[in-house]
């Protein structure tokens, strides 16, 4: 894709998906990323004139880091599209082949993403090592049901009955677990604001094991993903300070959406914290989130992969979350030639920060 084609490519996306993605949103996502422009390939029907774009495929450069400071460039797959009139001509495969080659030229070692389209990715040699687990924490069962049942217009009556059951079961679970074990004055430990040393907190988590990897959450990345994000997000960050005011023992990042729900995008604990303290912090924070005006449901992506991710699910279940195995597939492709430094997908500490926050 050339610079002169940004507007046309974005128009193709809007026409295909019925969205209205402003050009500045497109440029934020694919041109102004923290680690440079996306590798963005397009398929064109040369017999057509200005409207000849028939397919798109992009990879957003994202750096991963481990506890030893090793860094590896990866790319997140986005904007996959093949025009319906041109399906059956292997355009999907051919665009990805070009994307693989162009990514390798700039030092990208892995390509990954989240999708419901499993078969095409498996055909191209992607792994699907796991799927997301959907966690919910419901404070208003009727409103939560209206929201969740409306996410899929193709739901059958049996599907809606299951959603209704989930909403009322979880609401009761939240009520019971919120009513026991009062937290007293400890609520004052939780601060609303920005954790100043989040990078060191992430390093503390990664240092639990040399095999763990995470997005390198530099200030440039956090500015791009959160502070300069043009989509209608309202981020709330709660943190807990250690004995030293410069230390952060826990950090919870929420995204309060206008639709009446909240995403728990990521939460982190210093490795020195005990399991009991982690539970206490989480309960304290969820008390504050429950008091947010208009909140119907808190949602969370869980991953049953490494110890850190499994502990996250365990902690959230303890405070009232319910998890269901109905998520998107995580796809992973190794395109590197140097196998000296290898990332295993199960060792990535994943969260909603691995999305762009545009949905």
N, C-alpha and C positions, 0 to 999 in steps of 0.2 A: 504494500500500500504506500502511495506517495502522499505528501502533505496536501496536494491539491485535491485528493480524493476523500478527505476526512468527512466532508459534508455529505457526499454521495453515499459513502459506506454507511454512515449513521442513518441516512434516510432509508436505505435498504433494510437495516435492522428494524427501524420503526414500522415500516410497511409489513414486514414479515410477522412481527409479534404484536402488532396493534398497540405499541407503546408510543409514548412521546418522550424520547430521551433527548434533551437539549444537547446541542453540540458541545457546550462547555462541560457537560457531564461526561460525554464521550472522551473529550480531551483530558479531563481529570483522570479517568480510569486507565486510558491507554497511552497517553502521551506524557503526562506529568508525574508518573510514578516515581517512587523514591530511588529506584535503581535503573532509571532510564525508560525509554519508550518500549512499548510492547512490540514483540515480533508479530506482525499482523499480515497475514497472507489472504489474498482474494482470488476467486475464480471468475473469469470474465468470458463471456460469449463475444468473440471478436466480430461476429456478423451484426451485432447490435451497436448502437452508437453510444449515447451518454448513459443509458440505463442498462448497460451490459453486465453488471455485477450479478453473478448467480450463486456465489458462495463466499463465506468468510470463515476464518479461523484465526484465533489469536493466542499468544502466550505472554502473560504479564511477568516480568522478571521479579523474583522474590528470593532474597538471600536467607538461607537457613544457617544456624550456628549451633555448636554443641558446648558442653561445659568446659572444654579445653580451649575454646576460642577459635576452633576450626570453622571455616565458612565455606559454604557451597552454594553456587548460583542455581536456582531452579526456575521453573516457569509455571504459572497457573493457567490452565486452559480456559478460554472464555470465547464468547461470541461465535459459537459453532452454528453455522447455518448453510443449508443447501436448498436452493429454490425447488419447490415441488415439481416443476416441469422438467427438472434436470436430474431427478433422483433415478438411481439405477445405472449411472455412468461412473460410479466409483469416485465421485468428486470428493466425498468425505475422506476416503483413503488417500487420494492424491494430494489434497490440501495438507493433510497431516504429514505426509512424507516430506513435503516442502518445508513445513513448520519444523519437523525434526532436524532437517539439514541446516536451516537458518539458525535455529537455537544452538546447535552444536558449534556453529561458526563463532558465536559470541561467548562460548564457555559455559553454556547451560548444561547441567548434568542430568536433571530429572524434570519430567513434565507430569503435572498432577491436577486434580480437580474433583468436583462433586457433580454427579449426574444420575439421572434415572435411566439413561440409555446405556444399558450394560453391554449388550451384544456387539454393537459397533466398536466399542473400545477394546473388548476382549479380542476381537478379530484383528486389531492393529497391534496386538502384543502388550496391551496394558494389563497390569494386575488389578484385581479388585480384592484387596486384602481384608476389607471390612466395610461395614455400613454404619451410618450414624444411628445413635439411639435418641429418640425424642423424649425429653423430660418436660413435665408440666407441673406447675404449682398453682392451684386454682383457688381464687378468693371469692368468685361469684359464679356458681355452676351454670346458671341459666344463660348469662352473657357469654361465658366460655363456650357453652354448647353452640350458641348462635354463631360465634366466630369460627370455631373449629369445623362445624358441619358445613359452613359456607365456603371453606377452602377448596372443596371439590364438588362441583355441580353434578358430577356423575355418581355421587354416592347413592347406594341403594338404601332401602328402609333398614335392612340389617346393619349396614354401616353406621347409620345415624343412631340406631339403638346402642351400638357399642360405644359410640362417642358420648352419648348421654350417660351411659353407665360409667365411663371413664371420668367424666366431669364430676359426677356426684360422689363417686368413690374417692377421688383425689381430694375434693373439697372437704370431705369428712376426715380424711387422713391428715390434711393440713390443720384442720381445727383441733384434732386430738393432740397432734404433736406440738402444736403451738400453745396448748393449754397446760402442759406439764413442764416442770423444770424451769421455774422463773429465772430470769437472767439478772434481775436486780439492777444495781447501779452500774454494772459493767457496760451497759448500753452506751455510756459516755465515751468508751474507748473508740467507738466508731466515728470517723470523721468523713464529712462530705467534701470532696475536693479532688486534687490531682496528686497521686503518689509521685513524689519528686525523684525517687530512686528506683523506679520500676525495673530498670535494666539490671540492677544488682539483685533484685528480688527474683527475676527470671534466672539469672546466673546461679542463684542459690538452689533453685528447683533443678536446673540442669546438672548441677554438681552432685545430685543424688546418684547419678550414673553417668559414665563416660559415653554411653550409647544413646543418650537422649538428645533430641534435636528440637529446635523451635525456630519460628520466624525471628530474625534478628530485629528486635523491637527498638530500633534506633529512634531518636527524636524525629528524624526525617520520615521514617515509616509511620510513627504515631501521628505526626502532623498530617500526612497524606490520608491515612486510613480513618482518622477520627476528627481531628480539629478542622481540616479543610474539606471534609466530605460534603459534597453539594446536595446529597439526598436528605430528606426530612427526618433526620435522626436527632434524638435528644439524649445525650450521654450523661449518665450519672455514675460517678466513681466514688466508692467508699473504701477507706483504708484504715488500717490499725497501726499505730506507731509502736516501735519497740522502746526499750529503756532510753536509748539515744534518740533524740528527736529527728535525727537524720536517717534512722533505720525505719523500714517499713516491714512489718511482720505479716501483713495480709492485705490483699487488694482485690476488690470486686468491681468489675466494669459492667454496667447495665446500659441498655438502649431502650428508652421509653418511647414507644410508638403511639401515634395518634389514634390507631385503631383500637386502643384499649388494652394492649398487652405490652409486656416488657421482655426483652431478651437478656438473659444473663450471658454476656458475650465471653467473659473469661474471669476466672478467679485463681489467685495464686497465694501460696503460703511460704514463708521462710522455712527452710528445711529443719530448723531447730525447734519449730513449734510441735507440740504434742498433738495427738489425735483429739484429745478432749478439748484443747484450746481451739483447734480448727472447727470443731462442732459448735463451740460457743460463739466464735466470731461469725460463723455462717448464720446461726440462729439470730444473732443480734442484727445482722444486716437484713435478713428477710423480714424481721419485725419492722424495720424502717421502710422497706419496699412495700410491705402490705399497707402502710399508711399513705402511700402515694394516691392522690385523687384519681379516680377513674380506672384504677387497675383491675383487670379481670383475670389475667393469667400471666404467669412468668414462664418463659420457655427456655430450654437449654439443650444444646447438643452434647450428648455423652458418647464416649468411645471406650469400648471394652478391650483395650489394647495393652498398654503398659501400666506399671504400678501407679504412676501419678494419675493417669486418666481413670483407672479403676477406683482409686481413692476418692476422686471427685464424685463419681456416681454414688459411692457408699455414703459420703458425707451428705449429699443432697437428699438421698432417700431418708436419712435419719431426721431431716428437718421437714419432711413432708412431700418431696417430689415423687412422682410416679414416672417410670420409664417404660416406653413401648418400643418394640423392635419393628419400626416402620419408618426407615430413614432413607437417605440418599446414599448411593455407592460412592466410595472414595476410590478414584482411579489413579494409577501410578505407573510411570514408564521410565525406565533407566535408559538414557541415550548416551551415557558416558563410555569412553574407551579406557579410562584409567580407573581401575578397580581398587586402588590403594586405600581410598577413603569412601566408605559405603554407608549410605543411609538406608536403614530398614524402615519401611512405612509404619510398622507397629511401634517404633521407638520415637515417633513424632508426637509432641505434646500439642494436640490439635484443639481448636476452639472456633467460635464464630468469627474471630479476627482473621481467620483464613479466607473468609468471604470479603467482598468489598463493601458490605453494608448497604447495598443498593436494592435490597428486596425485603 
